[in-house]
Amino acid sequence: MSGDLPSSTESVRRQNTARILRSLRQAGPAPRAELAKRTGMAKATVGAIVGDLQACDAVVEDESPPDGPGRSAGRPGRPISLQEGSFLGLGLEVNVDYVAAVVLDLSGRVLLSDTRPVPPGVDYAEHPVFALAREVAEVFPEARHRLLGATVAVPALVAEDNRTMAWAPNLGLRGTGLARDMEAALAQRCVVQVDNDANCAALAEAHHGAARDVEHALYLTGTVGIGAGIINEGRLVRGAAGYAGEVGHLPIGDPEARCGCGRTGCWEASIGLHAMLSDAGMPELETPLSSAENVASRADVDPLVAAALDRLGQRVGLGLAMLAHVLDPAVIVLGGYFAPLGERVLAPARQALADRFALGVEPGPELRLSTLGILAAATGAAEQALYGVFAGEVAITA
């Protein structure tokens, strides 16, 4: 029994530290006494944890003396805040035709964001995501920045271990190789996890984007593939095997349309980027967003392209109606290439959705466009990289 005490004490310490870090992240800077009130912990416990966090440069105390008539007698409480830039989470996205990177600090501040195209037919060993990761590591050297973790967002089924790619028909990758190779690219500075891109994007919209004000949301990503991320009571829903939200291969598309997975009738074969471009008769450009922006601009002057986007919106809305009846989200966020299409897709999708809800009885979800654009998945991946610290699973040390 006594042999379990150190481990138990350590776990309690991590949990208490996480409560303070979450309070500072969610409610902002506060003096020690206020942190004790917020967290329900003893002032002495808060003081000891804050001292440890200061020692490893995770938090900083405002040294400026408080002023004004409201200042109380005795020693004034100085606000404690999260230190900017010391502890970092790295998020990367690998998609068919682009890669992205986002670096967040503990406060959620974006310190770096970048996207790059993926050349057609590029060899795996020369994939631009590895060069991007190495450059990020150089920008944030180990001597001054602690990398708490890295997460790679991918359009794939990812196993519960958050490292094994079980199925990625649009990437052609399997297993744990991507995680291991990314750890090598980062010079083994942290553990690398892999997660589904829609899950990561949903998390980003809940923390930084269009779903910040709701507890129940559905995010639909639109690139070459289609996927969904589900937020319930502010948390990501993963399901029994970790595959929740894999909606792109639901058989609700054109039954004759051939999907990249080899089957016909998948939803993404009707509403994915390539399906949209084919219907509109438009070329694919460097990234999904640039392709969509080009189509949206053309739709302003070409009625055939505008009609293609109207058909797209109807197909999107029909599928969302099915998902909304099952999940009952307050908000559905359309991300990826859908966002630049704006009302061209939103309006017909909104109508198709409304037509399948009982007016006056079922309110139906509100449709919104992503505010994070092509960086949504990488931003959520960076949040995932910080998750262990805020959950009390990973200790912050000097």
C-alpha positions as CSV (number, residue, x, y, z in Angstrom):
1,M,0.0,0.0,0.0
2,S,2.7,2.5,1.0
3,G,4.4,1.8,-2.4
4,D,1.4,3.5,-4.1
5,L,1.6,6.7,-2.1
6,P,4.3,8.6,-4.1
7,S,2.5,7.8,-7.4
8,S,-0.8,8.8,-5.9
9,T,0.6,12.1,-4.4
10,E,2.1,12.9,-7.8
11,S,-1.2,12.3,-9.5
12,V,-3.0,14.6,-7.1
13,R,-0.3,17.3,-7.6
14,R,-0.7,17.1,-11.4
15,Q,-4.5,17.3,-11.1
16,N,-4.3,20.3,-8.8
17,T,-1.8,22.0,-11.1
18,A,-4.1,21.3,-14.1
19,R,-7.0,23.0,-12.3
20,I,-5.0,26.2,-11.8
21,L,-3.8,26.1,-15.4
22,R,-7.3,25.6,-16.7
23,S,-8.5,28.5,-14.5
24,L,-5.9,30.8,-15.9
25,R,-6.6,29.7,-19.5
26,Q,-10.4,30.0,-19.3
27,A,-11.0,32.8,-16.8
28,G,-7.8,34.8,-17.2
29,P,-5.1,36.2,-14.7
30,A,-5.9,36.3,-11.0
31,P,-4.2,36.7,-7.7
32,R,-3.5,33.6,-5.6
33,A,-6.5,34.2,-3.3
34,E,-8.8,34.5,-6.3
35,L,-7.3,31.3,-7.8
36,A,-8.1,29.5,-4.5
37,K,-11.7,30.6,-4.8
38,R,-12.0,29.6,-8.4
39,T,-10.5,26.1,-7.9
40,G,-11.8,25.4,-4.4
41,M,-8.3,24.6,-3.2
42,A,-6.6,25.8,0.0
43,K,-4.6,29.1,-0.4
44,A,-1.5,27.3,0.8
45,T,-1.8,24.6,-1.9
46,V,-2.4,27.2,-4.5
47,G,0.6,29.2,-3.3
48,A,2.9,26.1,-3.4
49,I,1.8,25.1,-6.9
50,V,2.1,28.7,-8.3
51,G,5.6,28.8,-6.8
52,D,6.5,25.7,-8.7
53,L,5.0,27.0,-11.9
54,Q,6.9,30.2,-11.6
55,A,10.1,28.3,-11.0
56,C,9.7,26.5,-14.4
57,D,8.6,29.7,-16.2
58,A,5.0,28.4,-16.8
59,V,3.3,31.4,-15.1
60,V,4.4,35.0,-14.3
61,E,3.4,37.4,-11.5
62,D,2.5,40.9,-12.3
63,E,5.1,43.0,-10.4
64,S,3.5,46.3,-10.9
65,P,1.9,47.6,-7.7
66,P,-1.9,47.9,-7.7
67,D,-3.2,51.4,-7.4
68,G,-6.5,53.2,-7.0
69,P,-9.0,53.9,-4.2
70,G,-10.2,50.3,-4.1
71,R,-6.8,48.9,-3.0
72,S,-7.1,46.9,0.2
73,A,-4.8,47.3,3.2
74,G,-2.0,44.9,3.7
75,R,0.0,43.1,1.1
76,P,-1.8,43.5,-2.3
77,G,-2.5,40.4,-4.4
78,R,-0.7,40.5,-7.7
79,P,-2.3,38.7,-10.7
80,I,-0.8,35.5,-11.9
81,S,-0.9,34.8,-15.6
82,L,0.3,32.1,-18.0
83,Q,3.7,32.9,-19.3
84,E,3.7,33.5,-23.1
85,G,5.9,31.3,-25.3
86,S,7.6,29.1,-22.7
87,F,5.6,25.8,-23.1
88,L,4.2,25.0,-26.5
89,G,1.9,22.6,-28.4
90,L,2.6,21.9,-32.1
91,G,-0.2,21.0,-34.5
92,L,0.5,19.7,-38.0
93,E,-1.9,18.7,-40.7
94,V,-1.1,16.4,-43.6
95,N,-3.7,16.4,-46.3
96,V,-3.7,15.3,-49.9
97,D,-2.6,18.6,-51.5
98,Y,-1.4,20.7,-48.6
99,V,0.3,20.7,-45.2
100,A,-0.2,23.1,-42.3
101,A,1.5,23.9,-39.0
102,V,0.3,25.9,-35.9
103,V,2.1,26.5,-32.6
104,L,0.2,27.5,-29.5
105,D,1.4,28.4,-26.1
106,L,-0.4,27.6,-22.8
107,S,-2.6,30.7,-23.1
108,G,-3.8,29.6,-26.5
109,R,-1.9,32.4,-28.3
110,V,-0.9,31.5,-31.9
111,L,2.8,31.9,-32.1
112,L,3.2,30.5,-35.6
113,S,1.0,29.4,-38.5
114,D,2.0,28.2,-42.0
115,T,0.6,26.3,-44.9
116,R,2.3,24.8,-47.9
117,P,1.2,22.9,-51.0
118,V,2.2,19.2,-51.5
119,P,3.7,18.6,-54.9
120,P,2.0,15.8,-56.9
121,G,3.7,12.5,-56.6
122,V,6.1,13.6,-53.9
123,D,8.0,10.8,-52.2
124,Y,7.1,10.1,-48.6
125,A,10.7,10.7,-47.4
126,E,10.6,14.1,-49.1
127,H,7.1,15.1,-47.9
128,P,7.0,18.8,-47.1
129,V,5.4,18.2,-43.6
130,F,8.8,16.9,-42.3
131,A,10.7,20.0,-43.6
132,L,8.0,22.1,-42.1
133,A,8.3,20.4,-38.7
134,R,12.1,20.8,-38.7
135,E,11.8,24.5,-39.5
136,V,9.3,24.9,-36.6
137,A,11.8,23.2,-34.3
138,E,14.5,25.7,-35.4
139,V,12.2,28.7,-34.8
140,F,11.5,27.5,-31.2
141,P,14.8,26.1,-30.0
142,E,14.8,23.7,-27.0
143,A,17.0,26.0,-24.9
144,R,14.1,28.6,-24.7
145,H,10.9,26.7,-25.5
146,R,9.6,23.4,-24.1
147,L,7.6,21.4,-26.6
148,L,4.9,19.6,-24.6
149,G,3.7,17.6,-27.5
150,A,2.9,17.4,-31.2
151,T,-0.2,16.1,-32.9
152,V,-0.5,15.4,-36.7
153,A,-4.0,15.8,-38.1
154,V,-4.8,13.4,-41.0
155,P,-7.8,12.5,-43.1
156,A,-7.9,9.0,-41.8
157,L,-9.3,6.5,-39.3
158,V,-6.9,6.7,-36.3
159,A,-6.9,3.9,-33.7
160,E,-7.5,4.5,-30.0
161,D,-3.7,4.8,-29.3
162,N,-3.7,8.1,-31.3
163,R,-0.7,6.9,-33.2
164,T,-1.9,4.1,-35.6
165,M,-3.4,5.1,-38.9
166,A,-5.9,2.3,-39.6
167,W,-7.3,3.5,-42.9
168,A,-6.4,6.6,-45.0
169,P,-7.6,5.9,-48.6
170,N,-6.7,9.4,-49.8
171,L,-3.2,9.4,-48.3
172,G,-2.2,5.8,-48.8
173,L,-0.6,5.6,-45.3
174,R,-1.0,3.0,-42.6
175,G,0.4,2.1,-39.2
176,T,2.6,4.2,-36.8
177,G,5.3,5.2,-39.2
178,L,4.1,8.8,-39.6
179,A,4.3,9.3,-35.8
180,R,7.7,7.8,-35.5
181,D,9.1,9.7,-38.5
182,M,7.7,13.0,-37.1
183,E,9.4,12.4,-33.8
184,A,12.7,12.0,-35.7
185,A,12.0,15.2,-37.6
186,L,11.5,17.0,-34.3
187,A,14.8,15.5,-32.9
188,Q,12.8,13.4,-30.3
189,R,11.8,16.6,-28.4
190,C,8.3,15.3,-27.6
191,V,5.9,12.4,-28.2
192,V,3.9,12.7,-31.4
193,Q,0.3,11.7,-31.7
194,V,-1.9,11.3,-34.8
195,D,-5.6,12.3,-34.9
196,N,-8.4,12.6,-37.4
197,D,-8.4,16.0,-39.1
198,A,-12.1,16.6,-38.6
199,N,-11.8,15.9,-34.8
200,C,-9.0,18.4,-34.6
201,A,-10.8,21.0,-36.5
202,A,-13.9,20.6,-34.4
203,L,-11.8,21.1,-31.3
204,A,-10.3,24.2,-32.8
205,E,-13.7,25.7,-33.6
206,A,-14.9,25.0,-30.1
207,H,-11.8,26.7,-28.5
208,H,-11.0,29.4,-31.1
209,G,-13.6,29.7,-33.7
210,A,-17.3,29.5,-34.7
211,A,-18.5,27.2,-32.0
212,R,-17.1,28.9,-28.9
213,D,-20.5,29.9,-27.6
214,V,-22.2,26.5,-27.7
215,E,-21.7,23.1,-25.9
216,H,-23.1,20.9,-28.7
217,A,-21.7,21.3,-32.2
218,L,-20.9,19.4,-35.4
219,Y,-18.0,20.3,-37.6
220,L,-18.0,19.2,-41.3
221,T,-14.6,19.4,-43.0
222,G,-14.5,19.7,-46.8
223,T,-11.3,18.8,-48.7
224,V,-10.7,15.9,-51.1
225,G,-12.4,13.8,-48.4
226,I,-15.2,14.6,-46.0
227,G,-15.3,14.1,-42.3
228,A,-17.0,15.3,-39.2
229,G,-16.0,16.2,-35.6
230,I,-18.6,16.0,-32.8
231,I,-18.6,18.3,-29.8
232,N,-20.8,17.2,-26.9
233,E,-20.9,19.3,-23.7
234,G,-17.7,21.0,-24.8
235,R,-15.8,17.7,-25.3
236,L,-14.8,15.8,-28.4
237,V,-16.9,12.6,-29.0
238,R,-14.7,9.7,-30.2
239,G,-16.9,6.7,-29.9
240,A,-16.1,3.1,-28.8
241,A,-13.2,2.6,-31.2
242,G,-12.3,6.2,-31.8
243,Y,-13.9,6.4,-35.2
244,A,-16.9,8.7,-34.5
245,G,-17.5,11.3,-37.2
246,E,-16.4,9.1,-40.2
247,V,-19.3,10.4,-42.3
248,G,-17.6,10.8,-45.7
249,H,-18.3,7.2,-46.6
250,L,-21.9,7.1,-45.6
251,P,-23.9,5.8,-48.6
252,I,-25.9,8.9,-49.1
253,G,-24.3,10.3,-52.2
254,D,-24.9,9.8,-55.9
255,P,-25.1,5.9,-56.2
256,E,-23.1,6.1,-59.5
257,A,-20.3,8.2,-58.2
258,R,-17.0,6.4,-57.6
259,C,-15.2,7.2,-54.4
260,G,-11.5,7.2,-53.7
261,C,-12.1,4.3,-51.3
262,G,-13.2,2.1,-54.3
263,R,-16.9,2.0,-53.5
264,T,-19.7,4.0,-55.1
265,G,-22.3,6.2,-53.5
266,C,-20.2,7.7,-50.7
267,W,-21.2,11.1,-49.6
268,E,-17.7,12.5,-50.2
269,A,-17.9,11.3,-53.8
270,S,-20.7,13.8,-54.3
271,I,-19.7,16.7,-52.1
272,G,-15.9,16.4,-51.8
273,L,-13.6,19.0,-53.5
274,H,-13.0,16.9,-56.6
275,A,-16.8,16.3,-57.0
276,M,-17.5,20.0,-56.7
277,L,-14.8,21.0,-59.2
278,S,-16.0,18.4,-61.7
279,D,-19.6,19.5,-61.5
280,A,-18.6,23.2,-61.8
281,G,-16.1,22.5,-64.7
282,M,-13.3,24.3,-62.8
283,P,-9.6,23.4,-62.3
284,E,-8.0,22.4,-59.1
285,L,-5.5,24.9,-57.8
286,E,-2.7,24.6,-55.1
287,T,-5.0,24.3,-52.1
288,P,-8.7,23.5,-51.4
289,L,-9.3,27.1,-50.3
290,S,-7.7,28.6,-53.4
291,S,-9.7,26.3,-55.6
292,A,-12.9,27.2,-53.8
293,E,-12.2,30.9,-53.9
294,N,-11.7,30.6,-57.7
295,V,-15.0,28.8,-58.1
296,A,-16.8,31.4,-55.9
297,S,-15.5,34.2,-58.0
298,R,-16.5,32.4,-61.2
299,A,-20.0,31.8,-59.9
300,D,-20.6,35.5,-59.7
301,V,-20.5,35.7,-63.5
302,D,-21.2,32.2,-64.7
303,P,-24.8,30.8,-64.0
304,L,-23.7,27.2,-64.7
305,V,-21.1,27.4,-62.0
306,A,-23.6,29.1,-59.6
307,A,-26.1,26.2,-60.4
308,A,-23.4,23.6,-59.5
309,L,-22.8,25.3,-56.1
310,D,-26.6,25.3,-55.5
311,R,-26.6,21.6,-56.2
312,L,-23.7,21.1,-53.9
313,G,-25.5,23.0,-51.1
314,Q,-28.6,20.8,-51.4
315,R,-26.5,17.6,-51.2
316,V,-24.6,19.0,-48.1
317,G,-27.9,20.0,-46.5
318,L,-29.5,16.6,-47.1
319,G,-26.7,14.8,-45.4
320,L,-26.5,17.3,-42.5
321,A,-30.2,16.8,-41.9
322,M,-29.6,13.1,-41.2
323,L,-26.7,13.8,-38.9
324,A,-28.6,16.6,-37.1
325,H,-31.5,14.3,-36.3
326,V,-29.2,11.8,-34.7
327,L,-26.8,14.2,-32.9
328,D,-29.0,17.3,-32.2
329,P,-26.2,19.9,-32.4
330,A,-26.9,23.5,-31.7
331,V,-24.5,24.6,-34.4
332,I,-23.1,23.0,-37.5
333,V,-19.8,24.5,-38.7
334,L,-18.8,24.1,-42.4
335,G,-15.1,24.2,-42.8
336,G,-12.4,23.5,-45.3
337,Y,-13.3,24.4,-48.9
338,F,-16.9,25.1,-48.0
339,A,-16.0,28.3,-46.1
340,P,-14.9,30.4,-49.1
341,L,-18.1,29.4,-51.0
342,G,-20.1,31.3,-48.3
343,E,-23.8,31.8,-49.0
344,R,-23.5,30.0,-52.3
345,V,-23.5,26.8,-50.3
346,L,-25.0,27.9,-47.0
347,A,-28.3,29.1,-48.4
348,P,-29.3,25.9,-50.3
349,A,-27.9,23.8,-47.4
350,R,-29.9,25.8,-44.9
351,Q,-33.1,25.3,-46.9
352,A,-32.5,21.6,-47.4
353,L,-31.9,21.2,-43.7
354,A,-35.0,23.3,-42.7
355,D,-37.2,21.3,-45.1
356,R,-36.5,18.1,-43.0
357,F,-37.3,19.6,-39.6
358,A,-40.8,19.9,-38.1
359,L,-41.4,23.7,-38.2
360,G,-42.2,25.1,-34.8
361,V,-41.3,21.8,-33.0
362,E,-37.7,21.0,-33.9
363,P,-35.6,24.2,-34.0
364,G,-32.9,22.6,-36.1
365,P,-29.2,23.6,-35.9
366,E,-27.7,26.9,-37.0
367,L,-25.3,26.7,-39.9
368,R,-22.1,28.7,-39.6
369,L,-18.9,29.0,-41.7
370,S,-15.6,28.2,-40.1
371,T,-13.6,31.2,-39.0
372,L,-10.3,29.4,-39.0
373,G,-10.0,28.4,-42.6
374,I,-7.3,26.0,-43.8
375,L,-5.6,26.2,-40.4
376,A,-8.5,24.7,-38.4
377,A,-7.2,21.1,-38.2
378,A,-3.6,22.2,-37.3
379,T,-5.0,24.6,-34.7
380,G,-7.0,21.8,-33.1
381,A,-4.0,19.5,-33.3
382,A,-2.0,22.0,-31.3
383,E,-4.7,22.1,-28.7
384,Q,-4.6,18.3,-28.6
385,A,-0.9,18.5,-28.0
386,L,-1.5,20.6,-24.9
387,Y,-4.4,18.5,-23.6
388,G,-2.3,16.3,-21.3
389,V,-1.2,19.2,-19.3
390,F,-4.6,20.7,-18.8
391,A,-6.1,17.3,-18.0
392,G,-3.5,16.6,-15.4
393,E,-1.9,13.7,-17.3
394,V,1.4,15.4,-18.0
395,A,3.5,17.3,-15.5
396,I,5.1,20.7,-16.2
397,T,8.7,20.6,-15.1
398,A,11.7,22.9,-15.5
